[in-house]
Amino acid sequence: MTPTPYIIFQGQCREAMTAYAAVFGGEVTLMMTGADMPEMEVPEDKADWIMHSELAFDGGVLMASDDLMGGTPTMAGCSVMMEMASVDTAKEAFDQLTKGGEVVMPFAPTPWAEGFGMLTDRFGTSWMISGPAAMG
């Protein structure tokens, strides 16, 4: 089994998943709106919000939607962990995700990784970005 992160947004799912595809080199393979699901009673003002989306990239899948029915609290106590193939690609992803976001732990070498950092991006998603394991 492989866990798949599923992120809930407040109307920014399309923009966030498109941005994540650019950061991680993936492809958005599915993007369904509330209007695409006529059997669901989606509020009119949220018909263009994303009901379900999938981003496929080397090594995994990220799924997300907007909070069409309301009531989903902001992401707390959870982060999406991405281990990148090299410290350079990890640093590049970290730097891209920090634009408009907030750094929680600056990207730097650690005892467990050649580079590691934590942030909350402009969409409210918490990330842990890691390079390869430290040799030591």
N, C-alpha and C positions, 0 to 999 in steps of 0.2 A: 504494500500500500504506500501511496505517496500523498501526504497532506497537500491540499490546494487552498491557498489563502483566498478568502472571499471578502471584498471590501464594500461597505455601504457608504454611498455619498449622498449629499443633499442637493442634487441637481447638477453636479459637475462631473458625473461619471464619464460621459463622452469625451470631454476635454482631458480628464485625468488619464483615461486608458490610452488615448492618442499620444499624450505626453510620455507615458510609461513605455509605449511601443518605441518611441524615438530614443529614450534613454537606454533601454535594454536590448534594442535591436530586434524586437519581436514584431508580430503581426496580429492585429485585431482580427480574429476569425469569426466573431459573432457579436452583433450589436442590435438587440431587439428593444423597441420602445414599448411604453405602456399601451400605445395605440395599436401595436402589433398583436395585442392579446385581447381581442374583443370580448372574450368570455369573462375577463376580469373587470371589475368596476373600478377603474382608475379615475381619480379626480381629473376633471377637464384640464385644469391648469398644469397637470403633470403628464399629459398624454405624450409629450415628446421626451420625457425623462426616460432613462434607460432601465428596462425591466430586467435584463440580463446581458452580460457581455463576457467575452473570453479573449484573453491575450496569450498567444502561444509564443514562446521564445525558447532558445536553446536551453534545455534542462528543466523546463516546467511550463506551468500554466498559471495565470492569475485570472481570477474571476471577480466580477463586480457588478453592482447595480446602484440605482438611485433609490432612496427611501420613499417609494411610491405611496405607501399607506401611512407613513409617519410613525413616529415613536421609537425609531432606532437611535440610541444614544451615540454620541461621538466616540470614535475609537479610543479606548482607554485600557491600559494594562496589557496591550498587545502590539507587536511590531511585525512587519514583514521583513524577514531576514533574506538577504541576497548575497550568496557567496560567489564572487566573480573569479574568472580564470586567472587574472593577473592583478597586481596591485595598481597598475596604471588604469585598467578599465574600471576597477572599483572606485578609484579616486575620481575619475571622470563622471561616473554615474552619481557619486555622492555630490560632486559640485553642481551637476545639473539639477538634482533634486532639491538642493538648498536654495535655489533661486525663488525668492518669495516665501521661503519657508523659514524654519528655525533650527539651528544646530543645537543638538542636545549634548553630543560628545564630538569634538572635532576629529576629523579623519587623521589618524596617526598610527605608527607601529605600536603593537601591543605584544604582550608575552604569547598570545595565542594566534596572532595573524600579522602578516607583513604590513597590513593597513586595515583599520577598522574605524567606523564612525557611526553615530546615531543622529537622526534628524526627524523632524516633522515637516512634511512638504506643504506647499501652498494649498493643497486640497484637504489637509488634515490627516494624511496617512503617516503613521510612524514607521520609519525604516531603520534597519541595521544593515549597513553595507560593509562587506568584508572582502579583503583580498585573500590570497592563499594562506594556508597555515604557516606560522612562523617556523623557520628551521632553527632548531636550537636545542 
